[in-house]
Amino acid sequence: MSGKRVVITGVPGVGKTTVIDASMKRLVEENIPYKAVNFGTCMFETAKSEGFVEDRDQMRTLDKDIQKKLQKLAAQRIGTMEGNIIIDTHASVKTPAGYLPGLPEWVLTELHPNTIVLVETDEDQILLRRMGDESRKRDAEGSRSIAEHQQMNRAFAAAYAMMTGCTVQIVRNENFLLDHAIDAMVAVLR
Ligand code: AP5
C-alpha cells in the first residue's frame, strides 16, 4: 500500500461531501493527486445488486449483520486502492438497534487510515440543511439527537485512533464559511 489514507466523517447533512468536492478542486489546483471514494456508494452497489435496498438511505435499516457484511466488502475493495485516498464515510451510523461503528476492526485493518477527520457544525444548522435537501430521505431527528450523534462520533474516532495510531482532526463547516472548512481540510490532506 502506498499513499495517504484520510477518512472523512460527519453526521448526515453536515456537508462532508460538499467540503470534500470543493477540497478536491483545490488539490487539483495545487497538483496534489487524490482520489475520493464514497464508502456508502461502495456498500450501496452491493446492497442494490443483491436486492436488499432500492435507495442508499434504506441501508441504515438493514439487519446489522447484513450492514456489517456490506461494510467488510466495501472495505476490502477500497483497501486494494493505491495512491492518496479520501474515504467519505461515517464514524458511526444511527440504526434502529443503536449506533453501529462505521470503522470496526475489520474495516480499519483493510483501510489503514493515517487520519480521521470529523466534519462538524452546530446541530441547528445541520437540522436546517437536512430540511432543505429534498433529494434525500433523511431520518426525522431533533437538534438534541443530532448533538448526541456528533458527541458519539468523537468517542468512536478516539477509539479508532487508539486502535491504529492515526490522528484525529475536527473541521468546522459553518454556514456561509465553506472556504474556512476547505482551508482546514486541505491543510490535513497536503
Ligand atoms: P453517505 O453517502 O455518506 O450519506 P450521508 O451521510 O447522508 O451524507 P451526504 O453525502 O448525503 O451528506 P453530507 O453530510 O455529505 O452533506 P452534503 O454535502 O450533501 O452514506 C450513505 C449511507 O451509507 C449511510 O447512511 C450508511 O447507511 C452507509 N454507510 C456509509 N459509510 C458507512 C460505514 N462506514 N459503515 C456502515 N454504513 C455506512 O450537504 C448537505 C446540505 O448542506 C447540502 O444541501 C449543502 O448544499 C449544504 N451545505 C453544506 N455545507 C454548507 C455550508 N458551509 N453552508 C451552507 N450550506 C451547506
Boltz pocket constraint, residues with backbone or C-beta under 6 A from the ligand:
constraints:
  - pocket:
      binder: B
      contacts: [[A, 10], [A, 11], [A, 12], [A, 13], [A, 14], [A, 15], [A, 16], [A, 17], [A, 18], [A, 19], [A, 38], [A, 39], [A, 40], [A, 41], [A, 43], [A, 56], [A, 57], [A, 59], [A, 60], [A, 67], [A, 71], [A, 88], [A, 89], [A, 90], [A, 93], [A, 100], [A, 101], [A, 102], [A, 103], [A, 129], [A, 130], [A, 132], [A, 133], [A, 136], [A, 173], [A, 174], [A, 175], [A, 176], [A, 177], [A, 178]]
      max_distance: 6.0
